[in-house]
Every structure is written in structure tokens, then in C-alpha cells.
Amino acid sequence: MELRHLESFAVLAEELHFGRAAARLQVSQSALSQQLQRLEAALGEQLVIRTSREVMLTDAGTELLEPALRVLAAADRAETAIRDLRSGLSGRLRVGSLGAGLNGPLPEVLTRFREAMPASIVELHHSGESADLERSLITGEFDAIIVRRLVDHRLITSRLIAQESFVVFLPTDHLLSTRDGVRLVDLAEENFVFWRRHLGTTFHDSIVDACRASGFEPSVTAYGDTLEAQLALVAAGYGVSLQAATNASVARDGVVMIPVLDGDVHFRLWMAYLETNRTPAMRALLRSAAPLLDALNDT
């Protein structure tokens, strides 16, 4: 059974006239008859009754028409999908990211990507741990990942995509809450609300390292497994919470946000991808991220 035979049958079933059907298909009536005969031979059933006055579908022809139309529509969609893929308008992009990537550079990058490949399908997955994302990239589950560290693997390219400062969330009645900014050393005597380390090793260690570089070990008195949980603890007076500046717009009653002014303290985000990945979607993603990547990696 060939698609062109199904197409000829479907057009004939619609027109119920060999002359009009042949004209639509741009073939001769004899060629149309031959295609119909081949389809009937393949199925072992007569599909059409033709008299001198009319053309009618048999019961088998009536039964075939609906699935034939579905097959033809699916074939047309498949052809369109391949054509769009070849032209770079469609494809599938799978990205894994830490929460900081979702709040930071990814929306800007994906906006450009959508404009470049409007018919593409994007799968965006969140994970709290860079190591999990790295494993998924290596096994091919993701096309690209956003993580907090360079990926040490011979097949993977890592490029800096964001560099952001700290902010600190304080209770509204805190002595520092009216300041325009603080330095980390100003927080040396504070109690801190933290993530458990296994929920984000690199992020956790970045905060601890920054505090140590400012001359103190953070005193952790409470843990929250999400930003919302941590801010609830801050509002309740359990301590202060250091976060990346991408979270500066998060608002909660009982909490204020103050920028951390230490200019040499940053969170970094890296985009990592397999160097061998040359799909149209991956190439479009790299073009979409180029303004951020070029600005940070040329310095």
C-alpha cells in the first residue's frame, strides 16, 4: 500500500467522479484507475463501484476512508515537521537548570530562542544539584544545562552565562533593615538560615566560602529547603538569609531585601553542553545565548 494510492482513493471518495478526481490529482483517468486497482489488490477488497452513471463506495471503501484520511494527515504533518526542522524553524530543545538559572538568564535566552525557532518544542527541567544535571547532560537527557560550576569532562564545553552579586533578606525590624546596602562583615554576628548542603552543594559552599573570606564562620540556626521556606524563617526571626541577586524581587511580609556591597563576591552560573551536539535547536540556543556568553567570556 502506497501513500499516493491512498491519496487517489481519498480524492475519488470525495469527488465520486473519476474525471474530477483525476483533474485534482493531475493524472489521467486511466492512471487513477490503475492506482485504485493496485490499492484494491493490496487490500484484497473492492473499494469503489463504477457504473456508467455514478461512482459509489463499497462498504470496504466507506470503512477505509476515515483511517486513510488520518494516515494522509499524519504523513503531511511529518513532511511539514521535517521541512521545518531542515529550515531551522522547529526541533526539540531539552534544558536542565538550577533554580538560579530559571530566575536569571534563561528567560532572556529562551525568548530569543522562541523567536528563532517558533515551531520548536522546549522541555525545561529544574534540579537543585549541579552534579545531577551534569550526569543527565553526559547521558544525553539534556541538550544544555545551567549549573554553578565548570563541568570537568572532555566532551563538555562550559561557558559563563551569568555573574551576580549577593543580597541578604532580613526581618523588617532588624537593625540593618533600613540601610541601602551591607557588607558581609556586617553580618558576622548574625544567625543564618541556610539550605541543607545536599540540596545545593555548590550554592551552599559559595555562601560559606564568601563568609570565611570576610573573616567569619556563618552560624546556622535554621534550615529551609526552598526559598519560600527560608524567608518564612527569616520573617519569624530565626536569622538572615543570603541569596543570589536574581531573587531580589521576591517579596514577603515581614522581610526586607538589602544588597550586599562586596564587589568581589559573586555567584556564577555556567551553561554547559556537549561539543558534539550540532542539532538545529542547539545551534539556535547558542546563538540566542551569544549576547550573554560573549560579554562574560571575552573578558
C-alpha positions as CSV (number, residue, x, y, z in Angstrom):
1,M,0.0,0.0,0.0
2,E,1.4,3.4,-1.0
3,L,0.5,6.8,0.2
4,R,-0.2,8.0,-3.3
5,H,-2.7,5.2,-3.8
6,L,-4.5,6.3,-0.5
7,E,-4.4,9.9,-1.7
8,S,-6.0,8.9,-5.0
9,F,-8.7,6.9,-3.2
10,A,-9.4,9.7,-0.8
11,V,-9.8,12.3,-3.6
12,L,-12.0,9.9,-5.6
13,A,-14.2,9.2,-2.5
14,E,-14.7,13.0,-2.1
15,E,-15.4,13.7,-5.7
16,L,-17.2,10.4,-6.6
17,H,-16.3,11.2,-10.2
18,F,-13.2,9.9,-12.0
19,G,-12.8,12.9,-14.3
20,R,-12.9,15.5,-11.5
21,A,-10.7,13.3,-9.2
22,A,-8.1,12.8,-12.0
23,A,-8.0,16.5,-12.7
24,R,-7.4,17.3,-9.0
25,L,-4.6,14.8,-8.8
26,Q,-3.2,15.9,-12.2
27,V,-3.2,12.4,-13.6
28,S,-5.1,10.7,-16.4
29,Q,-8.3,8.8,-15.6
30,S,-6.5,5.6,-16.7
31,A,-3.6,6.2,-14.2
32,L,-6.2,6.9,-11.5
33,S,-7.9,3.6,-12.3
34,Q,-4.6,1.8,-12.1
35,Q,-3.8,3.3,-8.7
36,L,-7.2,2.3,-7.4
37,Q,-6.8,-1.3,-8.7
38,R,-3.4,-1.6,-7.0
39,L,-4.8,-0.4,-3.7
40,E,-7.7,-2.9,-4.0
41,A,-5.3,-5.7,-4.8
42,A,-3.2,-4.8,-1.8
43,L,-6.2,-4.9,0.5
44,G,-8.0,-7.7,-1.2
45,E,-11.3,-5.8,-1.3
46,Q,-13.2,-3.8,-3.9
47,L,-13.4,-0.2,-2.7
48,V,-15.4,1.5,-5.5
49,I,-18.3,0.6,-7.7
50,R,-18.3,2.4,-11.0
51,T,-21.2,2.4,-13.4
52,S,-22.0,4.5,-16.5
53,R,-23.9,6.9,-14.3
54,E,-22.2,7.1,-10.9
55,V,-19.3,6.1,-8.7
56,M,-20.1,4.7,-5.2
57,L,-18.0,3.4,-2.3
58,T,-18.4,-0.1,-1.2
59,D,-18.7,-1.0,2.4
60,A,-15.0,-1.6,2.5
61,G,-14.4,1.7,0.8
62,T,-16.5,3.5,3.3
63,E,-14.7,1.7,6.2
64,L,-11.3,2.7,4.7
65,L,-12.0,6.4,4.1
66,E,-11.6,7.7,7.7
67,P,-8.4,5.9,8.5
68,A,-7.0,6.8,5.1
69,L,-7.6,10.4,5.8
70,R,-5.9,10.1,9.2
71,V,-2.8,8.5,7.6
72,L,-2.6,11.2,4.9
73,A,-2.9,13.9,7.5
74,A,-0.2,12.3,9.6
75,A,2.1,12.0,6.6
76,D,1.5,15.7,5.8
77,R,2.4,16.6,9.4
78,A,5.5,14.5,9.2
79,E,6.6,16.1,6.0
80,T,6.0,19.6,7.4
81,A,7.9,18.7,10.6
82,I,11.0,17.6,8.6
83,R,10.8,20.6,6.3
84,D,10.6,22.9,9.3
85,L,13.5,21.0,11.0
86,R,15.6,21.3,7.9
87,S,14.9,25.1,7.7
88,G,15.7,25.6,11.3
89,L,12.2,26.6,12.3
90,S,11.4,23.6,14.6
91,G,13.1,21.0,16.7
92,R,13.2,19.9,20.3
93,L,15.4,21.5,23.0
94,R,15.9,19.9,26.4
95,V,17.4,22.2,29.1
96,G,18.1,21.3,32.7
97,S,18.7,24.2,35.2
98,L,19.2,25.1,38.8
99,G,16.6,27.5,40.2
100,A,19.0,30.4,39.8
101,G,19.0,29.8,36.0
102,L,15.2,29.9,35.9
103,N,15.2,33.2,37.7
104,G,18.3,34.6,36.0
105,P,19.5,34.2,32.4
106,L,17.2,31.5,30.9
107,P,14.0,33.6,30.3
108,E,16.0,36.1,28.3
109,V,17.8,33.4,26.3
110,L,14.6,31.3,25.7
111,T,12.8,34.5,24.5
112,R,15.3,34.8,21.7
113,F,15.2,31.1,21.0
114,R,11.4,31.1,20.6
115,E,11.7,33.9,18.1
116,A,14.4,32.0,16.2
117,M,12.5,28.6,16.3
118,P,8.8,29.4,16.8
119,A,7.7,25.8,16.0
120,S,10.1,24.1,18.4
121,I,9.3,22.1,21.5
122,V,11.1,23.2,24.6
123,E,11.5,21.0,27.7
124,L,12.7,22.8,30.8
125,H,13.6,20.8,33.9
126,H,14.6,22.1,37.3
127,S,17.1,20.4,39.6
128,G,18.6,21.5,42.9
129,E,22.0,19.9,42.3
130,S,24.6,20.6,39.7
131,A,26.0,17.0,39.8
132,D,22.6,15.6,38.8
133,L,22.4,17.9,35.9
134,E,25.9,17.1,34.7
135,R,25.1,13.4,34.7
136,S,22.0,14.0,32.7
137,L,23.9,16.0,30.2
138,I,26.5,13.3,29.7
139,T,23.9,10.6,29.2
140,G,22.1,12.7,26.6
141,E,19.0,13.5,28.6
142,F,19.6,17.3,28.2
143,D,21.0,19.4,25.4
144,A,22.3,22.0,27.8
145,I,22.4,22.7,31.5
146,I,22.7,25.7,33.7
147,V,25.0,25.0,36.7
148,R,27.1,26.8,39.3
149,R,30.5,25.2,38.4
150,L,32.6,24.3,35.5
151,V,31.9,20.8,34.2
152,D,35.1,18.8,34.1
153,H,34.6,16.4,31.2
154,R,36.5,16.2,27.9
155,L,33.3,16.2,25.8
156,I,31.6,19.1,27.5
157,T,32.0,22.8,26.9
158,S,31.2,25.2,29.8
159,R,30.8,28.9,29.3
160,L,30.0,31.6,31.9
161,I,26.4,32.8,31.3
162,A,25.7,34.9,34.5
163,Q,27.6,36.5,37.3
164,E,25.6,38.0,40.1
165,S,26.1,39.5,43.5
166,F,24.6,38.6,46.9
167,V,21.5,40.0,48.6
168,V,20.5,39.4,52.2
169,F,17.0,39.0,53.5
170,L,16.4,40.4,56.9
171,P,13.4,40.7,59.3
172,T,11.7,44.1,58.9
173,D,12.6,45.0,62.5
174,H,16.3,44.2,62.1
175,L,18.8,46.9,62.9
176,L,20.2,46.8,59.4
177,S,16.9,46.8,57.6
178,T,16.9,50.5,56.8
179,R,20.3,50.5,55.1
180,D,20.8,50.9,51.4
181,G,23.4,48.1,51.5
182,V,25.6,46.0,53.8
183,R,28.9,44.2,53.6
184,L,29.3,40.6,54.5
185,V,31.4,41.5,57.6
186,D,28.4,43.4,58.9
187,L,26.6,40.0,59.2
188,A,29.4,38.3,61.1
189,E,27.4,38.2,64.4
190,E,24.1,37.2,62.8
191,N,22.4,33.8,62.8
192,F,21.8,32.4,59.3
193,V,19.0,30.5,57.6
194,F,20.6,28.0,55.2
195,W,19.8,25.3,52.7
196,R,20.9,21.8,53.6
197,R,24.1,21.2,51.8
198,H,22.8,18.2,49.8
199,L,20.1,20.4,48.2
200,G,22.7,22.5,46.5
201,T,26.3,21.8,47.3
202,T,27.9,24.5,45.1
203,F,25.5,27.2,46.2
204,H,25.9,26.3,49.9
205,D,29.7,26.2,49.6
206,S,29.7,29.5,47.8
207,I,28.0,31.2,50.7
208,V,30.2,29.6,53.3
209,D,33.4,30.4,51.3
210,A,32.3,34.1,51.0
211,C,31.7,34.4,54.7
212,R,35.0,32.8,55.5
213,A,36.7,35.2,53.1
214,S,35.2,38.0,55.1
215,G,36.7,36.6,58.3
216,F,33.9,34.7,59.9
217,E,32.1,31.3,60.0
218,P,28.4,31.6,59.5
219,S,26.3,30.5,62.5
220,V,23.4,28.5,61.1
221,T,20.4,28.2,63.3
222,A,17.7,27.1,60.9
223,Y,17.3,25.4,57.5
224,G,14.7,25.8,54.8
225,D,14.5,23.5,51.7
226,T,13.1,26.2,49.5
227,L,13.5,30.0,49.2
228,E,9.9,30.4,50.4
229,A,10.7,28.3,53.5
230,Q,13.8,30.3,54.3
231,L,12.0,33.6,54.0
232,A,9.3,32.3,56.4
233,L,12.0,31.5,58.9
234,V,13.6,35.0,58.4
235,A,10.2,36.6,59.0
236,A,9.9,34.6,62.2
237,G,13.2,35.9,63.4
238,Y,15.4,32.8,63.1
239,G,18.1,34.6,61.2
240,V,19.1,36.2,57.9
241,S,19.3,34.6,54.5
242,L,22.0,35.2,51.8
243,Q,20.7,34.7,48.3
244,A,21.7,35.4,44.7
245,A,20.6,38.8,43.4
246,T,18.2,37.1,40.9
247,N,15.9,36.5,43.9
248,A,15.9,40.2,44.9
249,S,12.4,40.7,43.6
250,V,10.9,38.1,45.8
251,A,8.6,39.7,48.3
252,R,7.2,38.5,51.6
253,D,5.5,40.3,54.6
254,G,7.9,40.7,57.5
255,V,11.1,40.5,55.3
256,V,13.2,43.1,53.6
257,M,16.0,42.7,51.0
258,I,19.3,44.5,51.2
259,P,22.1,44.4,48.6
260,V,25.4,43.0,49.7
261,L,28.1,45.6,48.6
262,D,31.2,43.3,48.5
263,G,32.1,43.8,44.8
264,D,34.4,40.9,44.7
265,V,31.8,38.3,45.8
266,H,29.7,36.8,43.1
267,F,27.6,33.8,42.3
268,R,28.5,32.4,38.9
269,L,26.3,30.4,36.5
270,W,27.7,28.3,33.7
271,M,26.0,26.9,30.6
272,A,27.3,23.5,29.7
273,Y,26.7,21.4,26.6
274,L,28.2,18.6,24.6
275,E,30.6,19.9,22.0
276,T,29.3,17.2,19.6
277,N,25.7,18.4,19.7
278,R,25.1,20.2,16.4
279,T,21.3,19.9,16.2
280,P,19.5,22.9,14.7
281,A,17.9,23.5,18.2
282,M,21.3,23.5,19.9
283,R,22.8,25.9,17.4
284,A,19.8,28.2,17.8
285,L,20.2,28.1,21.6
286,L,23.9,29.1,21.3
287,R,23.0,32.0,19.0
288,S,20.3,33.0,21.5
289,A,22.7,33.0,24.4
290,A,25.5,34.7,22.5
291,P,25.0,38.2,23.9
292,L,25.4,36.9,27.4
293,L,28.1,34.4,26.7
294,D,30.2,36.8,24.6
295,A,30.0,39.6,27.2
296,L,31.2,37.4,30.0
297,N,33.7,35.1,28.3
298,D,35.6,37.7,26.3
299,T,36.8,39.4,29.5
